[in-house]
Amino acid sequence: MGKKERNGAQVIVEDVVNVKKNERVLIIANPATNVIAQDLYLAVEKTGGIPTLIFQKDKTSFDNANKEILAAIATEPEVCFSISNVKLGKDPEAQKNPYVTEDGQKFTHIFDYLLDGKKTMRGIWTPGITEDMMNRTANIDYCQLQERCKKLEEIFDGAEKVRITAPGGTDIEFSIKGRKLLSDDGDFTKPGTGGNIPAGEVFISPVVGTSEGKIVYDGSMTFFDGDSILKTPIECEVNEGFVTKINGGGEAKRLLKTIIDAEIKPFIMEKENKLEKGMAEVYRKNARNIGELGIGLNPAARITGNMLEDEKAFHTCHFAIGENYDNDAPSLIHLDGVVKDPTIILFYADNIEKIIVKDGNLVI
């Protein structure tokens, strides 16, 4: 079948992860994502792969995955799809006793350990995916997306600092020295690669403790119980890398409650021996960390109130509060929020600077 004749599931299975004959593919779903999960199951069968489909109830940012789910991932399938309505769920045993790689990296979830640690698995995770989103945003020009991601990776190489401003009031800068730009470019064909569907973003973790300024979220925001388009902007003051003050309306209060819950719960978990001893204070502090800057690159994505799609939309960037992608700021949360029409400037050594996004438009 030609590209236009395939549904989103077939494009993902055949092109994005390139499932091969006899590869074991684990599909984890909730009742709300049943149709998408079954489409993936059938698409895997057509390639000659060996699919297994398993369900659990919806999980929030604070919930644990079912033991059966974690045990299934631990069988080390070649490919794992997490087709969740909200989140996959945490790995309580790994939070208590993290997986450790030969080079000393610690992982608090079996999924992350196999994907990023051992690099034996390919993975896709889709928190909040809908059938419309799948079929509308998955069937895109991945070659063009990968070219844009590669170009941005080259431009970010050697950059030491980034500043982001936006019409809504955002004005923040931070160090990215020594950090690597990561890409959700839709090429998850090699072990150790993975990302979202819809794909379409590049992202980087600020050096912990260096973010200074103000973020004004004016698109959408992730909260502990889901995502929402923002009716009133949320203004976050950031000092020495952490959110120190949150202003706005009811949604700002909702964000603050989510953060406070993520500050308190680690101490309960540590007391119950569910978190590695001494880590509660680290988790508390990082609940306010600026953990990510991302740039949306999917031309079919738009702001819908579903962060899985929103953070991929052109003319936007997003910042996450909480855990980062460099494994040096663990937290119970990773809350993405969208900023519209940003201008993004990179700074290099010798006072060289380069604008990569101007008023929401790529200028690379």
C-alpha positions as CSV (number, residue, x, y, z in Angstrom):
1,M,0.0,0.0,0.0
2,G,1.1,3.5,-0.6
3,K,1.7,6.0,2.2
4,K,-1.7,7.7,1.7
5,E,-3.5,4.3,1.8
6,R,-2.2,3.3,5.2
7,N,-3.7,4.3,8.6
8,G,-1.6,5.8,11.3
9,A,-0.9,2.5,13.1
10,Q,0.5,1.0,9.9
11,V,2.8,4.0,9.3
12,I,4.1,3.8,12.8
13,V,4.7,0.0,12.8
14,E,6.2,-0.1,9.3
15,D,8.1,3.2,9.0
16,V,8.7,4.7,12.5
17,V,9.8,1.6,14.4
18,N,10.2,-0.8,11.4
19,V,9.0,-4.0,13.1
20,K,10.6,-7.1,11.6
21,K,9.5,-10.7,11.3
22,N,9.5,-12.5,14.7
23,E,10.3,-9.4,16.7
24,R,8.4,-9.3,20.0
25,V,6.2,-6.2,20.4
26,L,4.5,-5.3,23.7
27,I,1.5,-3.0,23.5
28,I,0.3,-1.5,26.8
29,A,-3.0,0.2,26.7
30,N,-6.0,1.5,28.7
31,P,-9.7,0.9,27.9
32,A,-9.9,4.4,26.4
33,T,-7.1,3.6,23.9
34,N,-8.5,0.2,22.9
35,V,-9.1,1.0,19.2
36,I,-5.6,2.4,18.7
37,A,-4.0,-0.5,20.5
38,Q,-5.8,-3.0,18.4
39,D,-4.9,-1.2,15.2
40,L,-1.2,-1.5,16.3
41,Y,-1.7,-5.1,17.1
42,L,-3.0,-5.9,13.7
43,A,-0.3,-3.8,12.0
44,V,2.4,-5.7,13.9
45,E,0.8,-9.0,12.8
46,K,1.0,-7.9,9.1
47,T,4.7,-7.4,9.4
48,G,5.3,-10.8,10.8
49,G,6.0,-9.5,14.3
50,I,4.7,-11.2,17.5
51,P,2.4,-8.7,19.3
52,T,1.2,-9.0,22.9
53,L,-1.5,-6.6,24.1
54,I,-2.1,-5.9,27.8
55,F,-4.5,-3.5,29.5
56,Q,-4.5,-1.6,32.8
57,K,-6.6,1.2,34.2
58,D,-5.7,4.8,33.6
59,K,-2.7,6.0,35.6
60,T,-1.9,9.6,36.7
61,S,1.6,11.1,37.2
62,F,1.5,9.9,40.8
63,D,0.2,6.3,40.2
64,N,2.3,3.1,39.9
65,A,1.9,0.9,36.9
66,N,0.4,-2.5,37.6
67,K,3.0,-5.2,38.6
68,E,1.9,-7.3,35.6
69,I,2.7,-4.4,33.2
70,L,6.2,-3.9,34.7
71,A,6.8,-7.7,34.6
72,A,5.8,-7.7,30.9
73,I,8.3,-4.9,30.1
74,A,11.0,-6.8,32.0
75,T,10.8,-9.6,29.5
76,E,12.7,-7.2,27.2
77,P,10.6,-7.1,24.0
78,E,12.3,-5.6,21.0
79,V,9.6,-2.9,20.8
80,C,7.3,-1.5,23.4
81,F,4.3,0.8,22.8
82,S,2.9,2.6,25.8
83,I,-0.5,3.7,24.5
84,S,-1.8,5.4,27.6
85,N,-4.7,7.7,28.2
86,V,-2.7,9.7,30.7
87,K,0.5,8.0,31.9
88,L,2.2,4.5,31.9
89,G,2.6,4.6,35.7
90,K,5.7,4.6,37.9
91,D,8.0,1.7,38.8
92,P,8.0,1.6,42.6
93,E,10.6,-1.1,43.0
94,A,13.0,0.8,40.7
95,Q,12.3,4.0,42.6
96,K,13.4,2.2,45.7
97,N,16.3,0.3,44.1
98,P,17.2,2.0,40.8
99,Y,18.6,0.1,37.8
100,V,22.2,1.0,37.3
101,T,24.2,0.7,34.1
102,E,27.9,-0.1,33.9
103,D,28.8,3.6,33.6
104,G,26.8,4.4,36.8
105,Q,23.6,5.9,35.4
106,K,20.6,5.2,37.5
107,F,17.1,4.5,36.1
108,T,13.9,4.5,38.2
109,H,11.8,2.7,35.6
110,I,12.3,-0.5,33.7
111,F,11.1,1.1,30.5
112,D,13.7,3.8,30.6
113,Y,16.4,1.3,31.7
114,L,15.9,-0.9,28.6
115,L,15.5,2.0,26.3
116,D,18.1,4.5,27.4
117,G,20.3,2.4,29.7
118,K,20.8,-1.0,28.1
119,K,19.6,0.3,24.7
120,T,18.1,-3.0,23.8
121,M,14.5,-1.8,23.2
122,R,12.8,0.5,20.8
123,G,9.9,2.5,22.4
124,I,7.0,4.7,21.7
125,W,4.8,6.4,24.3
126,T,1.6,8.3,23.6
127,P,0.1,9.8,26.7
128,G,-3.4,11.2,25.8
129,I,-3.5,9.8,22.2
130,T,-6.8,9.9,20.4
131,E,-7.9,8.2,17.2
132,D,-8.2,11.6,15.4
133,M,-4.7,12.6,16.5
134,M,-3.2,9.3,15.5
135,N,-4.5,9.4,12.0
136,R,-4.1,13.2,11.5
137,T,-0.5,13.7,12.9
138,A,1.2,10.3,12.4
139,N,1.2,10.2,8.6
140,I,3.6,13.1,7.9
141,D,6.8,13.6,5.8
142,Y,9.3,12.0,8.2
143,C,12.2,12.8,5.9
144,Q,11.5,16.5,6.1
145,L,11.1,16.3,9.9
146,Q,14.4,14.4,10.3
147,E,16.2,16.9,8.1
148,R,14.9,19.8,10.3
149,C,15.9,17.9,13.5
150,K,19.4,17.2,12.2
151,K,19.9,20.8,11.2
152,L,18.9,22.0,14.6
153,E,21.2,19.4,16.3
154,E,24.1,20.9,14.3
155,I,23.2,24.4,15.2
156,F,22.8,23.6,18.9
157,D,26.2,21.9,18.9
158,G,28.6,24.1,20.8
159,A,26.0,26.6,22.0
160,E,26.5,27.6,25.7
161,K,23.4,29.6,26.5
162,V,19.8,30.1,25.2
163,R,17.4,33.0,25.6
164,I,13.7,32.7,24.9
165,T,11.2,35.6,24.7
166,A,7.6,35.7,23.6
167,P,4.7,38.2,23.2
168,G,2.9,36.8,26.2
169,G,5.7,37.9,28.5
170,T,8.2,35.0,28.6
171,D,11.8,36.2,29.0
172,I,14.2,33.5,30.3
173,E,17.7,32.3,29.7
174,F,19.8,29.4,30.9
175,S,23.0,27.5,30.2
176,I,23.0,24.5,27.9
177,K,26.8,24.1,28.0
178,G,27.6,20.4,27.7
179,R,24.0,19.4,27.1
180,K,22.9,17.6,23.9
181,L,19.9,18.5,21.8
182,L,17.6,15.5,21.6
183,S,15.1,14.8,18.7
184,D,11.7,13.2,18.5
185,D,12.1,12.8,14.8
186,G,10.1,9.7,14.1
187,D,13.1,7.5,13.4
188,F,12.9,4.8,16.1
189,T,14.3,2.0,14.0
190,K,17.4,1.2,16.1
191,P,17.7,-0.3,19.6
192,G,17.8,2.4,22.2
193,T,15.7,4.9,20.2
194,G,12.2,6.0,20.9
195,G,9.8,8.9,21.4
196,N,6.3,10.2,21.0
197,I,3.6,9.7,18.4
198,P,2.9,12.2,17.1
199,A,6.6,12.9,16.6
200,G,7.9,16.3,15.9
201,E,10.1,18.1,18.4
202,V,13.6,18.8,19.5
203,F,14.3,19.3,23.2
204,I,17.1,20.0,25.6
205,S,17.6,20.0,29.4
206,P,18.8,23.3,30.9
207,V,21.9,22.9,33.1
208,V,20.3,22.5,36.6
209,G,20.4,25.7,38.6
210,T,21.0,28.1,35.7
211,S,17.6,29.2,34.5
212,E,16.7,32.8,35.3
213,G,13.7,34.9,34.3
214,K,10.1,34.4,33.7
215,I,7.9,31.9,31.8
216,V,4.4,32.8,30.8
217,Y,2.5,29.8,29.7
218,D,-0.2,30.9,27.3
219,G,-1.1,27.8,25.2
220,S,-1.8,24.7,27.3
221,M,-0.5,23.0,30.5
222,T,-0.1,19.6,32.0
223,F,-1.4,19.0,35.5
224,F,-1.4,15.9,37.7
225,D,-4.8,14.9,36.4
226,G,-4.4,15.8,32.7
227,D,-3.9,18.6,30.2
228,S,-5.9,21.8,29.5
229,I,-5.9,24.7,27.1
230,L,-5.2,27.7,29.3
231,K,-8.0,30.3,29.7
232,T,-5.7,32.5,31.7
233,P,-1.9,32.6,31.3
234,I,0.2,31.2,34.0
235,E,3.3,33.3,35.0
236,C,6.2,31.5,36.6
237,E,9.1,33.4,38.1
238,V,12.3,31.4,37.9
239,N,15.5,31.9,40.0
240,E,18.6,29.8,40.1
241,G,17.0,27.1,38.0
242,F,13.7,26.7,40.0
243,V,10.2,28.1,40.0
244,T,9.9,30.5,42.9
245,K,6.5,32.1,42.3
246,I,3.4,31.2,40.3
247,N,0.8,33.9,39.3
248,G,-2.4,33.7,37.5
249,G,-6.0,32.5,37.9
250,G,-7.5,29.1,38.8
251,E,-5.1,27.2,36.5
252,A,-2.1,28.7,38.2
253,K,-3.5,27.4,41.5
254,R,-4.0,24.0,39.9
255,L,-0.4,24.0,38.8
256,L,0.8,25.0,42.2
257,K,-1.2,22.2,43.8
258,T,0.4,19.7,41.4
259,I,3.9,20.9,42.3
260,I,3.2,21.0,46.1
261,D,1.9,17.4,45.9
262,A,5.1,16.4,44.1
263,E,7.1,18.1,46.9
264,I,5.3,16.3,49.8
265,K,4.8,12.8,48.4
266,P,8.5,11.8,48.2
267,F,8.8,12.1,51.9
268,I,5.8,9.8,52.4
269,M,7.3,7.3,49.8
270,E,10.7,7.4,51.6
271,K,9.1,6.8,54.9
272,E,7.2,3.8,53.5
273,N,10.5,2.5,52.0
274,K,9.2,3.1,48.5
275,L,11.9,5.6,47.5
276,E,15.7,5.3,47.8
277,K,16.8,6.6,51.2
278,G,17.9,10.2,51.1
279,M,16.2,10.9,47.8
280,A,13.1,12.6,49.1
281,E,14.8,16.0,49.5
282,V,16.2,15.7,46.0
283,Y,12.8,14.9,44.6
284,R,11.2,17.8,46.5
285,K,13.7,20.3,45.2
286,N,13.4,19.2,41.6
287,A,9.6,19.5,41.6
288,R,10.3,23.1,40.7
289,N,13.2,22.5,38.3
290,I,13.0,23.8,34.8
291,G,13.7,20.5,33.1
292,E,13.2,21.0,29.4
293,L,13.0,23.4,26.5
294,G,11.3,21.9,23.5
295,I,10.5,23.3,20.0
296,G,7.5,22.0,18.1
297,L,8.1,20.8,14.5
298,N,5.1,18.7,13.4
299,P,3.2,20.6,10.6
300,A,0.0,18.6,11.3
301,A,-0.1,19.3,15.0
302,R,-2.1,22.1,16.7
303,I,-3.0,23.3,20.2
304,T,-5.9,21.1,21.3
305,G,-5.5,20.9,25.0
306,N,-3.7,17.5,24.7
307,M,0.0,18.0,25.4
308,L,1.1,15.0,23.4
309,E,0.1,17.0,20.3
310,D,0.3,20.6,21.6
311,E,4.1,20.4,22.3
312,K,4.7,19.3,18.7
313,A,2.8,22.3,17.1
314,F,4.7,24.7,14.8
315,H,5.1,28.3,16.1
316,T,5.4,27.1,19.7
317,C,8.0,26.1,22.3
318,H,7.4,24.4,25.6
319,F,9.0,24.3,29.0
320,A,8.7,21.4,31.5
321,I,8.7,21.8,35.3
322,G,10.2,18.8,37.1
323,E,12.3,16.0,35.9
324,N,14.7,16.5,33.0
325,Y,16.2,14.2,30.3
326,D,19.8,14.1,31.6
327,N,19.1,12.0,34.7
328,D,20.5,14.7,37.1
329,A,17.1,16.1,38.3
330,P,14.8,13.3,39.3
331,S,11.2,14.2,40.3
332,L,7.8,12.7,40.5
333,I,6.5,15.2,37.8
334,H,7.4,16.4,34.3
335,L,4.8,19.1,33.6
336,D,4.9,20.5,30.0
337,G,3.5,23.9,29.2
338,V,3.2,25.6,25.8
339,V,4.4,29.1,24.9
340,K,3.1,30.7,21.7
341,D,5.2,32.5,19.0
342,P,8.6,32.5,20.8
343,T,11.9,34.0,19.7
344,I,14.8,31.7,20.5
345,I,18.4,32.9,20.4
346,L,21.5,30.7,20.9
347,F,24.7,32.1,22.3
348,Y,28.2,30.6,21.6
349,A,31.7,31.4,22.8
350,D,33.3,34.8,21.8
351,N,29.8,36.5,22.0
352,I,28.5,34.9,18.8
353,E,24.7,34.5,18.7
354,K,22.2,33.0,16.3
355,I,18.4,33.4,16.1
356,I,16.8,30.0,15.3
357,V,13.2,30.9,15.9
358,K,11.7,34.4,15.3
359,D,8.1,35.1,16.4
360,G,7.3,31.4,16.2
361,N,8.9,30.8,12.8
362,L,12.0,28.7,12.1
363,V,14.8,30.7,10.5
364,I,17.3,27.9,10.1
